[in-house]
Amino acid sequence: MRFHLRALVDSDNPPALRPVIEGFIDRHGGSGRYTDRGFEIELDCEGASARDLNRALLTELRRSVKKTRLRAEWMTGGTTEKFFDYVPKVIRKQ
């Protein structure tokens, strides 16, 4: 399935996290920027489920910086799934 991701990534060490985020964005052809709240990411990617994609992204980020927080919205076909770190928070169907 194809998912659209909108996420906020926050870390205790943003400079160490920047190359990992830029690599992820380059692989999936999205956009990202650093703000005072953290890294804002927006991109499209393919995967079996939002949960699997969220887990893969957060695992990759935490390999670089252990104290990383991810607030993510994964959208596909009228359904939005929100996560805080690994935990699903809301599933909204339109």
PDB file of N, CA, C and O in Angstrom:
ATOM      1  N   MET A   1       0.832  -1.185   0.000  1.00  0.00           N
ATOM      2  CA  MET A   1       0.000   0.000   0.000  1.00  0.00           C
ATOM      3  C   MET A   1       0.879   1.251   0.000  1.00  0.00           C
ATOM      4  O   MET A   1       2.020   1.236   0.462  1.00  0.00           O
ATOM      5  N   ARG A   2       0.321   2.308  -0.521  1.00  0.00           N
ATOM      6  CA  ARG A   2       1.036   3.582  -0.558  1.00  0.00           C
ATOM      7  C   ARG A   2       0.520   4.475   0.568  1.00  0.00           C
ATOM      8  O   ARG A   2      -0.686   4.680   0.702  1.00  0.00           O
ATOM      9  N   PHE A   3       1.440   5.006   1.375  1.00  0.00           N
ATOM     10  CA  PHE A   3       1.114   5.855   2.512  1.00  0.00           C
ATOM     11  C   PHE A   3       1.760   7.225   2.353  1.00  0.00           C
ATOM     12  O   PHE A   3       2.845   7.360   1.788  1.00  0.00           O
ATOM     13  N   HIS A   4       1.071   8.230   2.862  1.00  0.00           N
ATOM     14  CA  HIS A   4       1.627   9.582   2.954  1.00  0.00           C
ATOM     15  C   HIS A   4       1.936   9.821   4.421  1.00  0.00           C
ATOM     16  O   HIS A   4       1.082   9.622   5.285  1.00  0.00           O
ATOM     17  N   LEU A   5       3.158  10.248   4.698  1.00  0.00           N
ATOM     18  CA  LEU A   5       3.612  10.474   6.072  1.00  0.00           C
ATOM     19  C   LEU A   5       3.769  11.960   6.335  1.00  0.00           C
ATOM     20  O   LEU A   5       4.352  12.691   5.535  1.00  0.00           O
ATOM     21  N   ARG A   6       3.243  12.391   7.459  1.00  0.00           N
ATOM     22  CA  ARG A   6       3.526  13.703   8.024  1.00  0.00           C
ATOM     23  C   ARG A   6       4.006  13.451   9.440  1.00  0.00           C
ATOM     24  O   ARG A   6       3.283  12.852  10.235  1.00  0.00           O
ATOM     25  N   ALA A   7       5.219  13.899   9.775  1.00  0.00           N
ATOM     26  CA  ALA A   7       5.783  13.556  11.079  1.00  0.00           C
ATOM     27  C   ALA A   7       6.587  14.695  11.668  1.00  0.00           C
ATOM     28  O   ALA A   7       7.097  15.565  10.962  1.00  0.00           O
ATOM     29  N   LEU A   8       6.681  14.660  12.995  1.00  0.00           N
ATOM     30  CA  LEU A   8       7.542  15.549  13.747  1.00  0.00           C
ATOM     31  C   LEU A   8       8.505  14.661  14.532  1.00  0.00           C
ATOM     32  O   LEU A   8       8.083  13.815  15.320  1.00  0.00           O
ATOM     33  N   VAL A   9       9.801  14.865  14.305  1.00  0.00           N
ATOM     34  CA  VAL A   9      10.842  14.083  14.973  1.00  0.00           C
ATOM     35  C   VAL A   9      11.604  15.014  15.904  1.00  0.00           C
ATOM     36  O   VAL A   9      12.118  16.049  15.479  1.00  0.00           O
ATOM     37  N   ASP A  10      11.674  14.640  17.171  1.00  0.00           N
ATOM     38  CA  ASP A  10      12.355  15.448  18.176  1.00  0.00           C
ATOM     39  C   ASP A  10      13.426  14.591  18.831  1.00  0.00           C
ATOM     40  O   ASP A  10      13.234  13.393  19.040  1.00  0.00           O
ATOM     41  N   SER A  11      14.556  15.212  19.153  1.00  0.00           N
ATOM     42  CA  SER A  11      15.669  14.459  19.713  1.00  0.00           C
ATOM     43  C   SER A  11      16.500  15.337  20.633  1.00  0.00           C
ATOM     44  O   SER A  11      16.459  16.565  20.556  1.00  0.00           O
ATOM     45  N   ASP A  12      17.255  14.678  21.508  1.00  0.00           N
ATOM     46  CA  ASP A  12      18.192  15.391  22.369  1.00  0.00           C
ATOM     47  C   ASP A  12      19.445  15.808  21.600  1.00  0.00           C
ATOM     48  O   ASP A  12      20.193  16.678  22.047  1.00  0.00           O
ATOM     49  N   ASN A  13      19.672  15.180  20.434  1.00  0.00           N
ATOM     50  CA  ASN A  13      20.872  15.449  19.655  1.00  0.00           C
ATOM     51  C   ASN A  13      20.511  15.605  18.168  1.00  0.00           C
ATOM     52  O   ASN A  13      20.803  14.713  17.372  1.00  0.00           O
ATOM     53  N   PRO A  14      19.881  16.727  17.785  1.00  0.00           N
ATOM     54  CA  PRO A  14      19.462  16.906  16.384  1.00  0.00           C
ATOM     55  C   PRO A  14      20.582  16.803  15.354  1.00  0.00           C
ATOM     56  O   PRO A  14      20.347  16.239  14.285  1.00  0.00           O
ATOM     57  N   PRO A  15      21.805  17.321  15.615  1.00  0.00           N
ATOM     58  CA  PRO A  15      22.845  17.187  14.584  1.00  0.00           C
ATOM     59  C   PRO A  15      23.173  15.734  14.232  1.00  0.00           C
ATOM     60  O   PRO A  15      23.477  15.439  13.077  1.00  0.00           O
ATOM     61  N   ALA A  16      23.116  14.834  15.194  1.00  0.00           N
ATOM     62  CA  ALA A  16      23.395  13.424  14.915  1.00  0.00           C
ATOM     63  C   ALA A  16      22.257  12.769  14.154  1.00  0.00           C
ATOM     64  O   ALA A  16      22.466  11.802  13.421  1.00  0.00           O
ATOM     65  N   LEU A  17      21.060  13.292  14.326  1.00  0.00           N
ATOM     66  CA  LEU A  17      19.879  12.720  13.687  1.00  0.00           C
ATOM     67  C   LEU A  17      19.685  13.204  12.252  1.00  0.00           C
ATOM     68  O   LEU A  17      19.073  12.515  11.435  1.00  0.00           O
ATOM     69  N   ARG A  18      20.202  14.377  11.954  1.00  0.00           N
ATOM     70  CA  ARG A  18      19.997  15.000  10.638  1.00  0.00           C
ATOM     71  C   ARG A  18      20.390  14.093   9.466  1.00  0.00           C
ATOM     72  O   ARG A  18      19.599  13.979   8.529  1.00  0.00           O
ATOM     73  N   PRO A  19      21.576  13.432   9.456  1.00  0.00           N
ATOM     74  CA  PRO A  19      21.919  12.580   8.298  1.00  0.00           C
ATOM     75  C   PRO A  19      20.975  11.390   8.123  1.00  0.00           C
ATOM     76  O   PRO A  19      20.716  10.970   6.995  1.00  0.00           O
ATOM     77  N   VAL A  20      20.464  10.848   9.218  1.00  0.00           N
ATOM     78  CA  VAL A  20      19.535   9.719   9.130  1.00  0.00           C
ATOM     79  C   VAL A  20      18.226  10.176   8.497  1.00  0.00           C
ATOM     80  O   VAL A  20      17.684   9.503   7.620  1.00  0.00           O
ATOM     81  N   ILE A  21      17.724  11.316   8.944  1.00  0.00           N
ATOM     82  CA  ILE A  21      16.478  11.854   8.392  1.00  0.00           C
ATOM     83  C   ILE A  21      16.654  12.227   6.929  1.00  0.00           C
ATOM     84  O   ILE A  21      15.786  11.929   6.108  1.00  0.00           O
ATOM     85  N   GLU A  22      17.760  12.870   6.591  1.00  0.00           N
ATOM     86  CA  GLU A  22      18.006  13.244   5.194  1.00  0.00           C
ATOM     87  C   GLU A  22      18.114  12.006   4.308  1.00  0.00           C
ATOM     88  O   GLU A  22      17.633  12.019   3.175  1.00  0.00           O
ATOM     89  N   GLY A  23      18.737  10.937   4.804  1.00  0.00           N
ATOM     90  CA  GLY A  23      18.821   9.691   4.045  1.00  0.00           C
ATOM     91  C   GLY A  23      17.453   9.076   3.810  1.00  0.00           C
ATOM     92  O   GLY A  23      17.167   8.592   2.715  1.00  0.00           O
ATOM     93  N   PHE A  24      16.608   9.092   4.830  1.00  0.00           N
ATOM     94  CA  PHE A  24      15.254   8.559   4.708  1.00  0.00           C
ATOM     95  C   PHE A  24      14.453   9.371   3.699  1.00  0.00           C
ATOM     96  O   PHE A  24      13.731   8.808   2.877  1.00  0.00           O
ATOM     97  N   ILE A  25      14.580  10.688   3.760  1.00  0.00           N
ATOM     98  CA  ILE A  25      13.882  11.566   2.822  1.00  0.00           C
ATOM     99  C   ILE A  25      14.388  11.337   1.398  1.00  0.00           C
ATOM    100  O   ILE A  25      13.591  11.290   0.461  1.00  0.00           O
ATOM    101  N   ASP A  26      15.687  11.196   1.228  1.00  0.00           N
ATOM    102  CA  ASP A  26      16.255  10.954  -0.109  1.00  0.00           C
ATOM    103  C   ASP A  26      15.750   9.638  -0.697  1.00  0.00           C
ATOM    104  O   ASP A  26      15.441   9.576  -1.887  1.00  0.00           O
ATOM    105  N   ARG A  27      15.662   8.593   0.115  1.00  0.00           N
ATOM    106  CA  ARG A  27      15.189   7.290  -0.370  1.00  0.00           C
ATOM    107  C   ARG A  27      13.733   7.329  -0.803  1.00  0.00           C
ATOM    108  O   ARG A  27      13.339   6.613  -1.723  1.00  0.00           O
ATOM    109  N   HIS A  28      12.925   8.166  -0.143  1.00  0.00           N
ATOM    110  CA  HIS A  28      11.489   8.167  -0.418  1.00  0.00           C
ATOM    111  C   HIS A  28      11.001   9.405  -1.164  1.00  0.00           C
ATOM    112  O   HIS A  28       9.814   9.515  -1.471  1.00  0.00           O
ATOM    113  N   GLY A  29      11.901  10.327  -1.454  1.00  0.00           N
ATOM    114  CA  GLY A  29      11.532  11.496  -2.257  1.00  0.00           C
ATOM    115  C   GLY A  29      10.541  12.421  -1.595  1.00  0.00           C
ATOM    116  O   GLY A  29       9.509  12.744  -2.181  1.00  0.00           O
ATOM    117  N   GLY A  30      10.829  12.844  -0.410  1.00  0.00           N
ATOM    118  CA  GLY A  30       9.935  13.754   0.292  1.00  0.00           C
ATOM    119  C   GLY A  30      10.610  15.064   0.608  1.00  0.00           C
ATOM    120  O   GLY A  30      11.560  15.473  -0.059  1.00  0.00           O
ATOM    121  N   SER A  31      10.105  15.712   1.632  1.00  0.00           N
ATOM    122  CA  SER A  31      10.694  16.969   2.061  1.00  0.00           C
ATOM    123  C   SER A  31      10.789  16.985   3.585  1.00  0.00           C
ATOM    124  O   SER A  31      10.063  16.278   4.283  1.00  0.00           O
ATOM    125  N   GLY A  32      11.692  17.799   4.066  1.00  0.00           N
ATOM    126  CA  GLY A  32      11.866  17.925   5.501  1.00  0.00           C
ATOM    127  C   GLY A  32      12.554  19.227   5.831  1.00  0.00           C
ATOM    128  O   GLY A  32      13.277  19.790   5.010  1.00  0.00           O
ATOM    129  N   ARG A  33      12.323  19.698   7.038  1.00  0.00           N
ATOM    130  CA  ARG A  33      12.986  20.920   7.485  1.00  0.00           C
ATOM    131  C   ARG A  33      13.104  20.887   8.994  1.00  0.00           C
ATOM    132  O   ARG A  33      12.343  20.206   9.681  1.00  0.00           O
ATOM    133  N   TYR A  34      14.076  21.639   9.498  1.00  0.00           N
ATOM    134  CA  TYR A  34      14.277  21.714  10.939  1.00  0.00           C
ATOM    135  C   TYR A  34      13.609  22.976  11.462  1.00  0.00           C
ATOM    136  O   TYR A  34      13.834  24.064  10.932  1.00  0.00           O
ATOM    137  N   THR A  35      12.787  22.838  12.502  1.00  0.00           N
ATOM    138  CA  THR A  35      12.135  23.973  13.145  1.00  0.00           C
ATOM    139  C   THR A  35      12.512  23.975  14.621  1.00  0.00           C
ATOM    140  O   THR A  35      13.282  23.128  15.075  1.00  0.00           O
ATOM    141  N   ASP A  36      11.975  24.916  15.352  1.00  0.00           N
ATOM    142  CA  ASP A  36      12.258  24.965  16.787  1.00  0.00           C
ATOM    143  C   ASP A  36      11.619  23.793  17.535  1.00  0.00           C
ATOM    144  O   ASP A  36      12.017  23.495  18.661  1.00  0.00           O
ATOM    145  N   ARG A  37      10.633  23.125  16.925  1.00  0.00           N
ATOM    146  CA  ARG A  37       9.998  21.951  17.549  1.00  0.00           C
ATOM    147  C   ARG A  37      10.709  20.652  17.209  1.00  0.00           C
ATOM    148  O   ARG A  37      10.523  19.653  17.904  1.00  0.00           O
ATOM    149  N   GLY A  38      11.515  20.640  16.160  1.00  0.00           N
ATOM    150  CA  GLY A  38      12.205  19.433  15.713  1.00  0.00           C
ATOM    151  C   GLY A  38      12.174  19.352  14.198  1.00  0.00           C
ATOM    152  O   GLY A  38      11.959  20.357  13.521  1.00  0.00           O
ATOM    153  N   PHE A  39      12.387  18.162  13.667  1.00  0.00           N
ATOM    154  CA  PHE A  39      12.360  17.949  12.218  1.00  0.00           C
ATOM    155  C   PHE A  39      10.924  17.664  11.784  1.00  0.00           C
ATOM    156  O   PHE A  39      10.257  16.799  12.351  1.00  0.00           O
ATOM    157  N   GLU A  40      10.462  18.389  10.787  1.00  0.00           N
ATOM    158  CA  GLU A  40       9.163  18.121  10.184  1.00  0.00           C
ATOM    159  C   GLU A  40       9.412  17.397   8.865  1.00  0.00           C
ATOM    160  O   GLU A  40      10.163  17.876   8.015  1.00  0.00           O
ATOM    161  N   ILE A  41       8.778  16.243   8.703  1.00  0.00           N
ATOM    162  CA  ILE A  41       8.986  15.394   7.533  1.00  0.00           C
ATOM    163  C   ILE A  41       7.656  15.187   6.829  1.00  0.00           C
ATOM    164  O   ILE A  41       6.619  15.024   7.472  1.00  0.00           O
ATOM    165  N   GLU A  42       7.693  15.196   5.493  1.00  0.00           N
ATOM    166  CA  GLU A  42       6.524  14.854   4.701  1.00  0.00           C
ATOM    167  C   GLU A  42       6.994  14.087   3.476  1.00  0.00           C
ATOM    168  O   GLU A  42       7.837  14.568   2.719  1.00  0.00           O
ATOM    169  N   LEU A  43       6.439  12.878   3.282  1.00  0.00           N
ATOM    170  CA  LEU A  43       6.855  12.045   2.156  1.00  0.00           C
ATOM    171  C   LEU A  43       5.836  10.948   1.906  1.00  0.00           C
ATOM    172  O   LEU A  43       4.923  10.743   2.705  1.00  0.00           O
ATOM    173  N   ASP A  44       5.997  10.241   0.789  1.00  0.00           N
ATOM    174  CA  ASP A  44       5.177   9.081   0.439  1.00  0.00           C
ATOM    175  C   ASP A  44       6.065   7.852   0.429  1.00  0.00           C
ATOM    176  O   ASP A  44       7.218   7.909   0.002  1.00  0.00           O
ATOM    177  N   CYS A  45       5.516   6.728   0.907  1.00  0.00           N
ATOM    178  CA  CYS A  45       6.286   5.479   0.844  1.00  0.00           C
ATOM    179  C   CYS A  45       5.351   4.280   0.778  1.00  0.00           C
ATOM    180  O   CYS A  45       4.159   4.376   1.073  1.00  0.00           O
ATOM    181  N   GLU A  46       5.918   3.164   0.390  1.00  0.00           N
ATOM    182  CA  GLU A  46       5.188   1.910   0.227  1.00  0.00           C
ATOM    183  C   GLU A  46       5.450   1.005   1.422  1.00  0.00           C
ATOM    184  O   GLU A  46       6.563   0.960   1.947  1.00  0.00           O
ATOM    185  N   GLY A  47       4.410   0.280   1.849  1.00  0.00           N
ATOM    186  CA  GLY A  47       4.584  -0.673   2.927  1.00  0.00           C
ATOM    187  C   GLY A  47       3.328  -1.489   3.146  1.00  0.00           C
ATOM    188  O   GLY A  47       2.272  -1.192   2.587  1.00  0.00           O
ATOM    189  N   ALA A  48       3.452  -2.527   3.970  1.00  0.00           N
ATOM    190  CA  ALA A  48       2.322  -3.406   4.248  1.00  0.00           C
ATOM    191  C   ALA A  48       1.285  -2.738   5.138  1.00  0.00           C
ATOM    192  O   ALA A  48       0.083  -2.921   4.947  1.00  0.00           O
ATOM    193  N   SER A  49       1.757  -1.957   6.120  1.00  0.00           N
ATOM    194  CA  SER A  49       0.838  -1.280   7.032  1.00  0.00           C
ATOM    195  C   SER A  49       1.515  -0.052   7.620  1.00  0.00           C
ATOM    196  O   SER A  49       2.740   0.076   7.602  1.00  0.00           O
ATOM    197  N   ALA A  50       0.690   0.846   8.142  1.00  0.00           N
ATOM    198  CA  ALA A  50       1.228   2.046   8.785  1.00  0.00           C
ATOM    199  C   ALA A  50       2.055   1.659  10.011  1.00  0.00           C
ATOM    200  O   ALA A  50       3.084   2.276  10.284  1.00  0.00           O
ATOM    201  N   ARG A  51       1.620   0.661  10.735  1.00  0.00           N
ATOM    202  CA  ARG A  51       2.345   0.211  11.928  1.00  0.00           C
ATOM    203  C   ARG A  51       3.746  -0.281  11.570  1.00  0.00           C
ATOM    204  O   ARG A  51       4.713   0.043  12.260  1.00  0.00           O
ATOM    205  N   ASP A  52       3.860  -1.063  10.492  1.00  0.00           N
ATOM    206  CA  ASP A  52       5.171  -1.566  10.068  1.00  0.00           C
ATOM    207  C   ASP A  52       6.091  -0.432   9.624  1.00  0.00           C
ATOM    208  O   ASP A  52       7.270  -0.408   9.979  1.00  0.00           O
ATOM    209  N   LEU A  53       5.551   0.505   8.848  1.00  0.00           N
ATOM    210  CA  LEU A  53       6.357   1.634   8.390  1.00  0.00           C
ATOM    211  C   LEU A  53       6.795   2.516   9.552  1.00  0.00           C
ATOM    212  O   LEU A  53       7.938   2.972   9.594  1.00  0.00           O
ATOM    213  N   ASN A  54       5.890   2.755  10.493  1.00  0.00           N
ATOM    214  CA  ASN A  54       6.218   3.576  11.653  1.00  0.00           C
ATOM    215  C   ASN A  54       7.324   2.920  12.484  1.00  0.00           C
ATOM    216  O   ASN A  54       8.262   3.587  12.920  1.00  0.00           O
ATOM    217  N   ARG A  55       7.203   1.622  12.694  1.00  0.00           N
ATOM    218  CA  ARG A  55       8.213   0.884  13.468  1.00  0.00           C
ATOM    219  C   ARG A  55       9.575   0.935  12.770  1.00  0.00           C
ATOM    220  O   ARG A  55      10.600   1.132  13.424  1.00  0.00           O
ATOM    221  N   ALA A  56       9.587   0.760  11.459  1.00  0.00           N
ATOM    222  CA  ALA A  56      10.853   0.786  10.715  1.00  0.00           C
ATOM    223  C   ALA A  56      11.514   2.166  10.798  1.00  0.00           C
ATOM    224  O   ALA A  56      12.726   2.268  10.989  1.00  0.00           O
ATOM    225  N   LEU A  57      10.714   3.221  10.653  1.00  0.00           N
ATOM    226  CA  LEU A  57      11.263   4.575  10.725  1.00  0.00           C
ATOM    227  C   LEU A  57      11.820   4.871  12.116  1.00  0.00           C
ATOM    228  O   LEU A  57      12.948   5.349  12.237  1.00  0.00           O
ATOM    229  N   LEU A  58      11.057   4.599  13.155  1.00  0.00           N
ATOM    230  CA  LEU A  58      11.518   4.907  14.505  1.00  0.00           C
ATOM    231  C   LEU A  58      12.722   4.059  14.897  1.00  0.00           C
ATOM    232  O   LEU A  58      13.624   4.552  15.575  1.00  0.00           O
ATOM    233  N   THR A  59      12.753   2.820  14.492  1.00  0.00           N
ATOM    234  CA  THR A  59      13.908   1.967  14.776  1.00  0.00           C
ATOM    235  C   THR A  59      15.157   2.530  14.122  1.00  0.00           C
ATOM    236  O   THR A  59      16.219   2.575  14.742  1.00  0.00           O
ATOM    237  N   GLU A  60      15.034   2.959  12.873  1.00  0.00           N
ATOM    238  CA  GLU A  60      16.171   3.554  12.160  1.00  0.00           C
ATOM    239  C   GLU A  60      16.647   4.828  12.861  1.00  0.00           C
ATOM    240  O   GLU A  60      17.850   5.045  13.006  1.00  0.00           O
ATOM    241  N   LEU A  61      15.721   5.654  13.288  1.00  0.00           N
ATOM    242  CA  LEU A  61      16.080   6.892  13.980  1.00  0.00           C
ATOM    243  C   LEU A  61      16.757   6.609  15.313  1.00  0.00           C
ATOM    244  O   LEU A  61      17.740   7.264  15.662  1.00  0.00           O
ATOM    245  N   ARG A  62      16.241   5.642  16.058  1.00  0.00           N
ATOM    246  CA  ARG A  62      16.790   5.349  17.385  1.00  0.00           C
ATOM    247  C   ARG A  62      18.115   4.612  17.340  1.00  0.00           C
ATOM    248  O   ARG A  62      18.830   4.582  18.341  1.00  0.00           O
ATOM    249  N   ARG A  63      18.461   4.022  16.218  1.00  0.00           N
ATOM    250  CA  ARG A  63      19.802   3.447  16.091  1.00  0.00           C
ATOM    251  C   ARG A  63      20.846   4.553  16.139  1.00  0.00           C
ATOM    252  O   ARG A  63      21.960   4.346  16.618  1.00  0.00           O
ATOM    253  N   SER A  64      20.482   5.715  15.646  1.00  0.00           N
ATOM    254  CA  SER A  64      21.391   6.853  15.617  1.00  0.00           C
ATOM    255  C   SER A  64      21.369   7.621  16.945  1.00  0.00           C
ATOM    256  O   SER A  64      22.423   7.906  17.514  1.00  0.00           O
ATOM    257  N   VAL A  65      20.189   7.948  17.431  1.00  0.00           N
ATOM    258  CA  VAL A  65      20.037   8.686  18.693  1.00  0.00           C
ATOM    259  C   VAL A  65      18.941   8.006  19.501  1.00  0.00           C
ATOM    260  O   VAL A  65      17.772   8.009  19.116  1.00  0.00           O
ATOM    261  N   LYS A  66      19.338   7.425  20.623  1.00  0.00           N
ATOM    262  CA  LYS A  66      18.410   6.630  21.418  1.00  0.00           C
ATOM    263  C   LYS A  66      17.191   7.434  21.894  1.00  0.00           C
ATOM    264  O   LYS A  66      16.066   6.934  21.853  1.00  0.00           O
ATOM    265  N   LYS A  67      17.408   8.660  22.339  1.00  0.00           N
ATOM    266  CA  LYS A  67      16.302   9.476  22.852  1.00  0.00           C
ATOM    267  C   LYS A  67      15.689  10.303  21.729  1.00  0.00           C
ATOM    268  O   LYS A  67      15.894  11.514  21.641  1.00  0.00           O
ATOM    269  N   THR A  68      14.937   9.623  20.881  1.00  0.00           N
ATOM    270  CA  THR A  68      14.249  10.253  19.755  1.00  0.00           C
ATOM    271  C   THR A  68      12.763  10.010  19.918  1.00  0.00           C
ATOM    272  O   THR A  68      12.337   8.902  20.245  1.00  0.00           O
ATOM    273  N   ARG A  69      11.969  11.059  19.687  1.00  0.00           N
ATOM    274  CA  ARG A  69      10.524  10.960  19.764  1.00  0.00           C
ATOM    275  C   ARG A  69       9.923  11.197  18.386  1.00  0.00           C
ATOM    276  O   ARG A  69      10.360  12.081  17.648  1.00  0.00           O
ATOM    277  N   LEU A  70       8.915  10.397  18.050  1.00  0.00           N
ATOM    278  CA  LEU A  70       8.279  10.473  16.733  1.00  0.00           C
ATOM    279  C   LEU A  70       6.774  10.635  16.900  1.00  0.00           C
ATOM    280  O   LEU A  70       6.112   9.800  17.517  1.00  0.00           O
ATOM    281  N   ARG A  71       6.252  11.701  16.352  1.00  0.00           N
ATOM    282  CA  ARG A  71       4.802  11.908  16.269  1.00  0.00           C
ATOM    283  C   ARG A  71       4.467  11.845  14.782  1.00  0.00           C
ATOM    284  O   ARG A  71       4.857  12.723  14.011  1.00  0.00           O
ATOM    285  N   ALA A  72       3.746  10.809  14.389  1.00  0.00           N
ATOM    286  CA  ALA A  72       3.545  10.558  12.959  1.00  0.00           C
ATOM    287  C   ALA A  72       2.078  10.363  12.608  1.00  0.00           C
ATOM    288  O   ALA A  72       1.300   9.812  13.386  1.00  0.00           O
ATOM    289  N   GLU A  73       1.723  10.827  11.421  1.00  0.00           N
ATOM    290  CA  GLU A  73       0.421  10.569  10.815  1.00  0.00           C
ATOM    291  C   GLU A  73       0.657   9.859   9.491  1.00  0.00           C
ATOM    292  O   GLU A  73       1.320  10.394   8.601  1.00  0.00           O
ATOM    293  N   TRP A  74       0.115   8.657   9.364  1.00  0.00           N
ATOM    294  CA  TRP A  74       0.227   7.875   8.135  1.00  0.00           C
ATOM    295  C   TRP A  74      -1.148   7.855   7.484  1.00  0.00           C
ATOM    296  O   TRP A  74      -2.115   7.393   8.089  1.00  0.00           O
ATOM    297  N   MET A  75      -1.243   8.352   6.256  1.00  0.00           N
ATOM    298  CA  MET A  75      -2.528   8.469   5.576  1.00  0.00           C
ATOM    299  C   MET A  75      -2.546   7.622   4.297  1.00  0.00           C
ATOM    300  O   MET A  75      -1.585   7.601   3.528  1.00  0.00           O
ATOM    301  N   THR A  76      -3.672   6.926   4.100  1.00  0.00           N
ATOM    302  CA  THR A  76      -3.890   6.168   2.873  1.00  0.00           C
ATOM    303  C   THR A  76      -5.385   5.990   2.655  1.00  0.00           C
ATOM    304  O   THR A  76      -6.115   5.654   3.587  1.00  0.00           O
ATOM    305  N   GLY A  77      -5.833   6.209   1.448  1.00  0.00           N
ATOM    306  CA  GLY A  77      -7.214   5.933   1.060  1.00  0.00           C
ATOM    307  C   GLY A  77      -8.282   6.401   2.032  1.00  0.00           C
ATOM    308  O   GLY A  77      -9.212   5.643   2.310  1.00  0.00           O
ATOM    309  N   GLY A  78      -8.194   7.602   2.556  1.00  0.00           N
ATOM    310  CA  GLY A  78      -9.211   8.112   3.468  1.00  0.00           C
ATOM    311  C   GLY A  78      -9.057   7.685   4.919  1.00  0.00           C
ATOM    312  O   GLY A  78      -9.904   8.015   5.748  1.00  0.00           O
ATOM    313  N   THR A  79      -8.001   6.965   5.239  1.00  0.00           N
ATOM    314  CA  THR A  79      -7.738   6.546   6.613  1.00  0.00           C
ATOM    315  C   THR A  79      -6.456   7.202   7.102  1.00  0.00           C
ATOM    316  O   THR A  79      -5.443   7.218   6.403  1.00  0.00           O
ATOM    317  N   THR A  80      -6.518   7.744   8.318  1.00  0.00           N
ATOM    318  CA  THR A  80      -5.349   8.358   8.945  1.00  0.00           C
ATOM    319  C   THR A  80      -5.057   7.619  10.243  1.00  0.00           C
ATOM    320  O   THR A  80      -5.933   7.469  11.095  1.00  0.00           O
ATOM    321  N   GLU A  81      -3.815   7.160  10.386  1.00  0.00           N
ATOM    322  CA  GLU A  81      -3.378   6.507  11.620  1.00  0.00           C
ATOM    323  C   GLU A  81      -2.310   7.373  12.256  1.00  0.00           C
ATOM    324  O   GLU A  81      -1.316   7.722  11.619  1.00  0.00           O
ATOM    325  N   LYS A  82      -2.524   7.724  13.538  1.00  0.00           N
ATOM    326  CA  LYS A  82      -1.576   8.553  14.263  1.00  0.00           C
ATOM    327  C   LYS A  82      -0.825   7.700  15.276  1.00  0.00           C
ATOM    328  O   LYS A  82      -1.389   6.813  15.916  1.00  0.00           O
ATOM    329  N   PHE A  83       0.469   7.998  15.401  1.00  0.00           N
ATOM    330  CA  PHE A  83       1.330   7.272  16.335  1.00  0.00           C
ATOM    331  C   PHE A  83       2.145   8.260  17.155  1.00  0.00           C
ATOM    332  O   PHE A  83       2.531   9.326  16.676  1.00  0.00           O
ATOM    333  N   PHE A  84       2.394   7.880  18.398  1.00  0.00           N
ATOM    334  CA  PHE A  84       3.412   8.544  19.204  1.00  0.00           C
ATOM    335  C   PHE A  84       4.429   7.469  19.527  1.00  0.00           C
ATOM    336  O   PHE A  84       4.122   6.506  20.230  1.00  0.00           O
ATOM    337  N   ASP A  85       5.622   7.630  19.023  1.00  0.00           N
ATOM    338  CA  ASP A  85       6.655   6.597  19.062  1.00  0.00           C
ATOM    339  C   ASP A  85       6.098   5.314  18.450  1.00  0.00           C
ATOM    340  O   ASP A  85       5.653   5.341  17.302  1.00  0.00           O
ATOM    341  N   TYR A  86       6.105   4.191  19.170  1.00  0.00           N
ATOM    342  CA  TYR A  86       5.605   2.933  18.603  1.00  0.00           C
ATOM    343  C   TYR A  86       4.110   2.734  18.841  1.00  0.00           C
ATOM    344  O   TYR A  86       3.523   1.786  18.319  1.00  0.00           O
ATOM    345  N   VAL A  87       3.490   3.618  19.623  1.00  0.00           N
ATOM    346  CA  VAL A  87       2.127   3.404  20.098  1.00  0.00           C
ATOM    347  C   VAL A  87       1.096   4.052  19.168  1.00  0.00           C
ATOM    348  O   VAL A  87       1.164   5.255  18.913  1.00  0.00           O
ATOM    349  N   PRO A  88       0.138   3.259  18.658  1.00  0.00           N
ATOM    350  CA  PRO A  88      -0.932   3.852  17.862  1.00  0.00           C
ATOM    351  C   PRO A  88      -1.865   4.651  18.775  1.00  0.00           C
ATOM    352  O   PRO A  88      -2.217   4.193  19.862  1.00  0.00           O
ATOM    353  N   LYS A  89      -2.263   5.845  18.332  1.00  0.00           N
ATOM    354  CA  LYS A  89      -3.109   6.715  19.147  1.00  0.00           C
ATOM    355  C   LYS A  89      -4.519   6.847  18.575  1.00  0.00           C
ATOM    356  O   LYS A  89      -5.494   6.712  19.314  1.00  0.00           O
ATOM    357  N   VAL A  90      -4.643   7.104  17.290  1.00  0.00           N
ATOM    358  CA  VAL A  90      -5.952   7.356  16.679  1.00  0.00           C
ATOM    359  C   VAL A  90      -5.977   6.748  15.288  1.00  0.00           C
ATOM    360  O   VAL A  90      -4.999   6.827  14.544  1.00  0.00           O
ATOM    361  N   ILE A  91      -7.106   6.141  14.945  1.00  0.00           N
ATOM    362  CA  ILE A  91      -7.358   5.713  13.571  1.00  0.00           C
ATOM    363  C   ILE A  91      -8.641   6.401  13.145  1.00  0.00           C
ATOM    364  O   ILE A  91      -9.699   6.174  13.733  1.00  0.00           O
ATOM    365  N   ARG A  92      -8.551   7.239  12.125  1.00  0.00           N
ATOM    366  CA  ARG A  92      -9.698   7.998  11.649  1.00  0.00           C
ATOM    367  C   ARG A  92      -9.989   7.610  10.215  1.00  0.00           C
ATOM    368  O   ARG A  92      -9.107   7.630   9.357  1.00  0.00           O
ATOM    369  N   LYS A  93     -11.250   7.253   9.965  1.00  0.00           N
ATOM    370  CA  LYS A  93     -11.683   6.939   8.601  1.00  0.00           C
ATOM    371  C   LYS A  93     -12.623   8.038   8.147  1.00  0.00           C
ATOM    372  O   LYS A  93     -13.511   8.470   8.883  1.00  0.00           O
ATOM    373  N   GLN A  94     -12.405   8.482   6.904  1.00  0.00           N
ATOM    374  CA  GLN A  94     -13.241   9.576   6.391  1.00  0.00           C
ATOM    375  C   GLN A  94     -14.283   9.077   5.442  1.00  0.00           C
ATOM    376  O   GLN A  94     -15.070   9.865   4.919  1.00  0.00           O
TER     377      GLN A  94
END
